[in-house]
Amino acid sequence: MKLVVQVKLLPTPAQSTALEATLHACNETATWASKVAFEKDVKNNFALRKLAYAEAKGRWGLGAQAAHHVIKKTCDAYTTLKANLKAGNLGRPGSKLYLRATAKPIVFRPAGGQPYDDRMLSWQMTQRRISIWTVCGRVKDVAFTAGPEQLATLALYRKGESDLLLRDGMWFLNATCEVPQASLNTEPTDFLGIDLGITNIATTSDGEIMAGRELNRTRARERKLRTALQKKNTPSAKRRLRKRRRKEARQAKDINHKIAKHVVAEAQRTGRGIALENLTGIRERVRLRKPQRATLHSWAFRQLGQFIAYKARQAGVPVVYVDPAYTSRTCAECGHIDKANRVSQAWFACRACGFVDHADRNGSRNIRARAWALWRRGAQSTAPAPRQKQRHGAGRKRGITPSDARCASPAL
């Protein structure tokens, strides 16, 4: 399976200048190629090469491989746009958003990411150095660093392209790795149900609660500070906002990785599968007061589900998605469904049999039971392949939104 390992580059000032000039040249060329593709209505990679390749090398001074990658990046951007238009992510045909997205060529950011292949980029793993092509010539001995686990994965399994990124003044390489995966466990002994929430980020059917109270307080404090800085709107406030803008996202991503790793390890150790709720469209379905919307919409539930799915795929653990309807109102003991069963956010008390339990644990047990029933009736694992990253550099946000995996149970 394909995984992306991110390493941080530590270039000297001269090396950094060469890298920055390369990104600017590549993205200027991509913007020009995008204009050609738009005017000629040629969005196919090989057809666009016939129109743009020679000029990309001559007028813009790119190497042969760089010119190929720039043209392909342009076509990928239009493919992404087409998929978003088809999925309705940019409004209905004729709407303002739809027209704004289709009325002019795609523009690439000057510092947008640029793909590199092994002809343009070579790795010296033991020395932790790379040699990379730039518009200023080949730049050698660029140092890089990463965590021990990332370095080991990179040394063993790196295969394919890498993306050069400039983010907040720091340089990164996203390297593609072809990591072997374990064979799928087709005979799980049971399922580990996972209930996702805001107060408790994840609760397992074993009763383990991964609470997010401290994290929620941190997020509320960050949101309050962000609001204050935005109102102040001074140069100093803007600098602080730029410095802190990805802090909350990094923290959420780190916690999601840790939760996913723990859940998959527990399921693998006990020979069980993992049961998750299919939360597709949850933000559109749920009606909340305005103060609660930021809390719901700011946590990356989809990201956590994706992390669990790809880690489970790597470990050979089956994953089944179930319908989340009434899991919080159904008694895990007798099956009685009643809105009054949910006494509070934390507690569940069945009006029929008197069963009392933590509300999230009761919900996770219902999720486990539904997944187990589906599996016995013939459902297969729905752990999806890792999401393919879109090419970096498009001026507008046009990521393809793949449909969430659904349980493939026959004749349910």
NORGIPE-V777656 format. One record per residue. N is the residue number from 0. OMEGA is omega as a letter, one per 30 degrees, with the letter a starting at -180 (* if undefined). Layout:
n: <N;N>
omega: <OMEGA;OMEGA>
This chain:
n: <0;1;2;3;4;5;6;7;8;9;10;11;12;13;14;15;16;17;18;19;20;21;22;23;24;25;26;27;28;29;30;31;32;33;34;35;36;37;38;39;40;41;42;43;44;45;46;47;48;49;50;51;52;53;54;55;56;57;58;59;60;61;62;63;64;65;66;67;68;69;70;71;72;73;74;75;76;77;78;79;80;81;82;83;84;85;86;87;88;89;90;91;92;93;94;95;96;97;98;99;100;101;102;103;104;105;106;107;108;109;110;111;112;113;114;115;116;117;118;119;120;121;122;123;124;125;126;127;128;129;130;131;132;133;134;135;136;137;138;139;140;141;142;143;144;145;146;147;148;149;150;151;152;153;154;155;156;157;158;159;160;161;162;163;164;165;166;167;168;169;170;171;172;173;174;175;176;177;178;179;180;181;182;183;184;185;186;187;188;189;190;191;192;193;194;195;196;197;198;199;200;201;202;203;204;205;206;207;208;209;210;211;212;213;214;215;216;217;218;219;220;221;222;223;224;225;226;227;228;229;230;231;232;233;234;235;236;237;238;239;240;241;242;243;244;245;246;247;248;249;250;251;252;253;254;255;256;257;258;259;260;261;262;263;264;265;266;267;268;269;270;271;272;273;274;275;276;277;278;279;280;281;282;283;284;285;286;287;288;289;290;291;292;293;294;295;296;297;298;299;300;301;302;303;304;305;306;307;308;309;310;311;312;313;314;315;316;317;318;319;320;321;322;323;324;325;326;327;328;329;330;331;332;333;334;335;336;337;338;339;340;341;342;343;344;345;346;347;348;349;350;351;352;353;354;355;356;357;358;359;360;361;362;363;364;365;366;367;368;369;370;371;372;373;374;375;376;377;378;379;380;381;382;383;384;385;386;387;388;389;390;391;392;393;394;395;396;397;398;399;400;401;402;403;404;405;406;407;408;409;410;411>
omega: <a;l;l;l;a;l;l;l;l;a;l;l;l;l;l;l;l;l;a;l;l;l;a;a;a;a;l;l;l;l;l;l;l;l;l;l;a;a;a;a;l;a;l;a;a;l;a;l;a;a;a;a;a;a;l;l;a;a;a;l;l;l;a;a;l;l;l;a;l;l;l;l;l;l;l;l;l;l;l;l;l;l;l;l;a;a;a;a;l;l;l;l;a;l;a;a;l;a;l;a;a;a;a;a;l;l;a;l;a;a;l;a;a;l;l;l;a;l;a;a;l;a;l;a;a;l;a;l;l;l;a;l;l;l;l;a;a;l;a;l;l;a;l;a;l;l;a;a;l;l;l;l;a;a;a;a;a;a;l;a;l;l;l;a;l;a;l;l;a;a;l;l;l;a;l;l;l;a;l;l;l;l;a;l;a;l;l;l;a;l;l;a;a;l;a;a;a;l;l;a;l;l;a;l;l;l;l;a;l;a;a;a;a;l;l;l;l;a;l;l;l;a;l;l;a;l;a;a;l;l;a;l;l;l;l;l;l;l;l;l;l;a;a;a;a;a;a;l;l;l;l;a;l;l;l;l;a;l;a;l;a;a;a;l;l;l;l;a;a;l;a;l;a;l;l;l;l;a;l;l;a;a;l;a;a;l;a;l;a;a;a;a;a;a;a;a;a;a;a;l;l;l;l;l;l;l;l;a;a;l;l;l;l;a;a;a;l;l;l;l;a;l;a;a;l;l;a;a;a;l;a;a;a;l;a;a;l;l;a;l;a;a;a;l;a;a;l;l;a;l;a;a;l;l;a;a;l;a;a;l;l;l;a;l;l;l;l;a;l;l;a;l;l;a;a;l;l;a;l;l;l;l;a;l;l;a;l;a;l;l;a;l;a;a;l;a;a;a;l;l;a;l;l;l;l;a;a;a;a;l;l;*>
